[in-house]
Every structure is written in structure tokens, then in C-alpha cells.
Amino acid sequence: MNLVYFKDMDSLYLELLPQNPDHAWEAQPGVTINLAEDGRVVGIVVEEASKRANMDLLKIGNFPGQVETIAGSVKPH
């Protein structure tokens, strides 16, 4: 599983399976669910992510332990 934030596009992508999607479903404007041929969710795209969530709170890391925030600082969790 991978989580990527493309700051220049303000787009957040959650990859659940490492494969190309067969088709996509727009759950709501700006939120797209990518699906495999058999219907499994491959990934989720969130456009204009900073308008939908506080990106300052985006934390990447293994819990519990050190947490890396989007700004790159490391904080204990």
C-alpha cells in the first residue's frame, strides 16, 4: 500500500494494489475509485486534497514509533 501526495497538483493517491486499474468510478466530484477487472479497489484518487482535508495533519510512517509529517519533520507518536 502506498500513499502519495502530489503537491503541485494538490492530488492525493492511495494505492491499495500495485496494478493498473481496469476502470474507474467517480464516487463524488474529485474523488475517483480505481477498480480492477474483478471489482477489487486498486486505488483512490482525491483531487484538490488540501480543500478536503488539513494536509498539515497528513502523517506518513509506521505506528507506533516515529511519524513523518508532510513537512518532513519527525515526531514521536
PyRosetta script that sets phi, psi and omega in degrees:
from pyrosetta import init, pose_from_sequence

init()
pose = pose_from_sequence("MNLVYFKDMDSLYLELLPQNPDHAWEAQPGVTINLAEDGRVVGIVVEEASKRANMDLLKIGNFPGQVETIAGSVKPH")
pose.set_psi(1, 136.3)
pose.set_omega(1, 179.2)
pose.set_phi(2, -131.8)
pose.set_psi(2, 146.4)
pose.set_omega(2, 175.1)
pose.set_phi(3, -126.1)
pose.set_psi(3, 122.5)
pose.set_omega(3, -177.4)
pose.set_phi(4, -128.5)
pose.set_psi(4, 132.8)
pose.set_omega(4, 174.0)
pose.set_phi(5, -113.0)
pose.set_psi(5, 118.0)
pose.set_omega(5, 177.9)
pose.set_phi(6, -93.9)
pose.set_psi(6, 94.8)
pose.set_omega(6, -174.0)
pose.set_phi(7, -59.9)
pose.set_psi(7, -40.7)
pose.set_omega(7, -178.2)
pose.set_phi(8, -64.6)
pose.set_psi(8, -24.8)
pose.set_omega(8, 178.7)
pose.set_phi(9, -107.2)
pose.set_psi(9, -4.5)
pose.set_omega(9, -175.7)
pose.set_phi(10, 51.3)
pose.set_psi(10, 47.8)
pose.set_omega(10, -176.4)
pose.set_phi(11, -125.0)
pose.set_psi(11, 135.1)
pose.set_omega(11, 179.3)
pose.set_phi(12, -112.5)
pose.set_psi(12, 131.8)
pose.set_omega(12, 178.5)
pose.set_phi(13, -126.1)
pose.set_psi(13, 124.9)
pose.set_omega(13, 175.2)
pose.set_phi(14, -106.8)
pose.set_psi(14, 110.3)
pose.set_omega(14, 178.6)
pose.set_phi(15, -93.7)
pose.set_psi(15, 118.0)
pose.set_omega(15, 179.7)
pose.set_phi(16, -94.9)
pose.set_psi(16, -34.2)
pose.set_omega(16, 178.1)
pose.set_phi(17, -130.7)
pose.set_psi(17, 137.1)
pose.set_omega(17, -177.6)
pose.set_phi(18, -81.2)
pose.set_psi(18, 66.0)
pose.set_omega(18, 176.8)
pose.set_phi(19, -147.9)
pose.set_psi(19, 160.0)
pose.set_omega(19, 178.5)
pose.set_phi(20, -75.2)
pose.set_psi(20, 138.5)
pose.set_omega(20, 178.8)
pose.set_phi(21, -72.3)
pose.set_psi(21, 150.8)
pose.set_omega(21, 175.7)
pose.set_phi(22, -85.9)
pose.set_psi(22, -36.4)
pose.set_omega(22, 178.6)
pose.set_phi(23, -157.4)
pose.set_psi(23, 171.6)
pose.set_omega(23, -176.5)
pose.set_phi(24, -133.9)
pose.set_psi(24, 155.1)
pose.set_omega(24, 178.3)
pose.set_phi(25, -130.6)
pose.set_psi(25, 125.1)
pose.set_omega(25, 178.0)
pose.set_phi(26, -85.4)
pose.set_psi(26, 102.7)
pose.set_omega(26, -177.4)
pose.set_phi(27, -65.9)
pose.set_psi(27, -36.1)
pose.set_omega(27, 173.6)
pose.set_phi(28, -160.1)
pose.set_psi(28, 164.5)
pose.set_omega(28, -179.1)
pose.set_phi(29, -54.5)
pose.set_psi(29, 123.0)
pose.set_omega(29, 178.6)
pose.set_phi(30, 89.3)
pose.set_psi(30, -1.6)
pose.set_omega(30, 177.4)
pose.set_phi(31, -127.1)
pose.set_psi(31, 113.5)
pose.set_omega(31, -176.1)
pose.set_phi(32, -118.2)
pose.set_psi(32, 134.1)
pose.set_omega(32, 177.0)
pose.set_phi(33, -105.7)
pose.set_psi(33, 119.2)
pose.set_omega(33, 178.1)
pose.set_phi(34, -89.1)
pose.set_psi(34, 132.2)
pose.set_omega(34, -174.1)
pose.set_phi(35, -122.3)
pose.set_psi(35, 145.6)
pose.set_omega(35, 172.9)
pose.set_phi(36, -77.6)
pose.set_psi(36, 169.0)
pose.set_omega(36, -179.9)
pose.set_phi(37, -57.4)
pose.set_psi(37, -34.6)
pose.set_omega(37, -178.7)
pose.set_phi(38, -86.5)
pose.set_psi(38, 5.8)
pose.set_omega(38, 176.2)
pose.set_phi(39, 94.8)
pose.set_psi(39, -6.2)
pose.set_omega(39, 177.7)
pose.set_phi(40, -67.5)
pose.set_psi(40, 144.6)
pose.set_omega(40, 178.1)
pose.set_phi(41, -76.4)
pose.set_psi(41, 122.9)
pose.set_omega(41, 179.1)
pose.set_phi(42, -91.8)
pose.set_psi(42, -40.7)
pose.set_omega(42, -178.2)
pose.set_phi(43, -167.7)
pose.set_psi(43, 168.7)
pose.set_omega(43, 179.5)
pose.set_phi(44, -131.4)
pose.set_psi(44, 129.2)
pose.set_omega(44, 178.6)
pose.set_phi(45, -108.4)
pose.set_psi(45, 131.0)
pose.set_omega(45, 175.7)
pose.set_phi(46, -121.7)
pose.set_psi(46, 109.8)
pose.set_omega(46, 177.5)
pose.set_phi(47, -83.1)
pose.set_psi(47, 154.8)
pose.set_omega(47, -177.8)
pose.set_phi(48, 49.2)
pose.set_psi(48, 48.8)
pose.set_omega(48, -174.0)
pose.set_phi(49, -59.2)
pose.set_psi(49, -37.7)
pose.set_omega(49, -177.2)
pose.set_phi(50, -69.7)
pose.set_psi(50, -18.1)
pose.set_omega(50, 175.6)
pose.set_phi(51, -84.8)
pose.set_psi(51, -18.0)
pose.set_omega(51, -176.9)
pose.set_phi(52, -99.7)
pose.set_psi(52, -22.3)
pose.set_omega(52, -176.7)
pose.set_phi(53, -151.5)
pose.set_psi(53, 156.6)
pose.set_omega(53, 176.4)
pose.set_phi(54, -78.9)
pose.set_psi(54, 101.2)
pose.set_omega(54, -176.0)
pose.set_phi(55, -68.3)
pose.set_psi(55, -16.4)
pose.set_omega(55, 175.1)
pose.set_phi(56, -65.3)
pose.set_psi(56, -20.9)
pose.set_omega(56, -178.8)
pose.set_phi(57, -93.4)
pose.set_psi(57, -2.0)
pose.set_omega(57, 178.5)
pose.set_phi(58, -66.2)
pose.set_psi(58, 120.7)
pose.set_omega(58, -179.4)
pose.set_phi(59, -120.8)
pose.set_psi(59, 136.7)
pose.set_omega(59, -179.4)
pose.set_phi(60, -124.9)
pose.set_psi(60, 126.2)
pose.set_omega(60, 178.5)
pose.set_phi(61, 159.7)
pose.set_psi(61, 179.3)
pose.set_omega(61, 178.1)
pose.set_phi(62, -92.4)
pose.set_psi(62, 129.6)
pose.set_omega(62, -179.7)
pose.set_phi(63, -102.4)
pose.set_psi(63, 144.7)
pose.set_omega(63, -13.4)
pose.set_phi(64, -77.5)
pose.set_psi(64, 168.7)
pose.set_omega(64, -178.3)
pose.set_phi(65, 134.0)
pose.set_psi(65, -153.1)
pose.set_omega(65, 179.8)
pose.set_phi(66, -73.8)
pose.set_psi(66, 143.8)
pose.set_omega(66, -179.3)
pose.set_phi(67, -121.9)
pose.set_psi(67, 131.9)
pose.set_omega(67, 177.8)
pose.set_phi(68, -102.4)
pose.set_psi(68, 123.2)
pose.set_omega(68, 178.3)
pose.set_phi(69, -89.0)
pose.set_psi(69, 170.1)
pose.set_omega(69, -178.7)
pose.set_phi(70, -59.3)
pose.set_psi(70, -29.5)
pose.set_omega(70, 178.6)
pose.set_phi(71, -74.1)
pose.set_psi(71, -13.3)
pose.set_omega(71, 176.8)
pose.set_phi(72, 96.1)
pose.set_psi(72, -2.2)
pose.set_omega(72, 178.5)
pose.set_phi(73, -80.0)
pose.set_psi(73, 152.0)
pose.set_omega(73, -178.4)
pose.set_phi(74, -108.6)
pose.set_psi(74, 129.3)
pose.set_omega(74, -179.5)
pose.set_phi(75, -129.2)
pose.set_psi(75, 143.8)
pose.set_omega(75, 174.6)
pose.set_phi(76, -69.7)
pose.set_psi(76, 148.6)
pose.set_omega(76, -179.6)
pose.set_phi(77, -115.2)
pose.dump_pdb("model.pdb")
